[in-house]
Every structure is written in structure tokens, then in C-alpha cells.
Amino acid sequence: MNLQYLKESIIPKREQEIKTGENLATSQPIYIVYDLQEHLVYGHEHEIECTNLFGKKAKCMYIDRGEGYEDMEAKSSTNGMSDPEEIMLFWTNRYRAIFLTSEAAHDYLRYQSHNLNDPFVYVHNTGYANKQMDNLLKGE
């Protein structure tokens, strides 16, 4: 671990974020970059739970089994399909990176967004009674 970098770069940035009131309601914030990962399952499940932080709902779609596997494209209706099959399209959050400052997380979004699907920064805390992180991030 590069302790010099932690002392000279990260801790001062966190202190600045605290002074400006960023994420004031989150105790010891950490910044996690997520994106959405798309999943397809065959069949129709009426009650797929929302499994992402965006609240993006699952959708019932159809593929035309008569077209061959290379040309399959999920569509919202069966119009013009010779052999339709129901599939469910849903999204889950995919962890991409973790940061100690908001600035670093948003910089990552700027230079990596072309590799991510609907990326976003979500603020978590380090956990209740996590003495090691509390002491590290409070500078004790």
C-alpha cells in the first residue's frame, strides 16, 4: 500500500469533500461504480424481482426460433414471427470499481464510460462498527 499517496492525495481530497458537505449523511462514504448487466432467460416469469439499483423492470420479449440462432433479435411483439418463443430480459448491477473519493469515481466514469452499460456511482458506507476503516478514514 502506498501510504504516502494515501496521506498526501486521498485524505486531503476526502477532507475537502467533507468541508463542502458532499455525502454528509453517509458515515465514512465509499464510492462504488456499477453498471447494468443484461440477462436473458427463456420462458416467462411474471414476477421477476427488480434486481438493480436503478429499478429497471424486467420485460417480456420474444425471439423467432425460425430465423436461426445467428439472426435472433429480441422483439416486444410476435408480429411476423414464424416460431416465437418467450424470453425475459432483466438487468442486475455489476460491480466495476471502488474509490475513496467522489472525484476519483466520477473521473473513472468519464474515462471508462465507453466500456460500461449505463454506469453510475453509488455511495455506500464502510459498515457499522468497522473500526479499521473508521480509524483509517478519520485519520486516527
Buried (B, 14 or more C-beta within 10 A) or exposed (E): EEEEEEEEBBBEBBEEBEEEEBBEEEEBBBBBBBBBBEBEEEEEEEEBEEEBEEEBEBEBBBBBEEEEEEEBEBBEEBEEBEEBBBBBBBBBBBEBBEBBBBBBBEEBBEEBEEEBEBBBBBBEBBEEEBEEBBEBBEEE
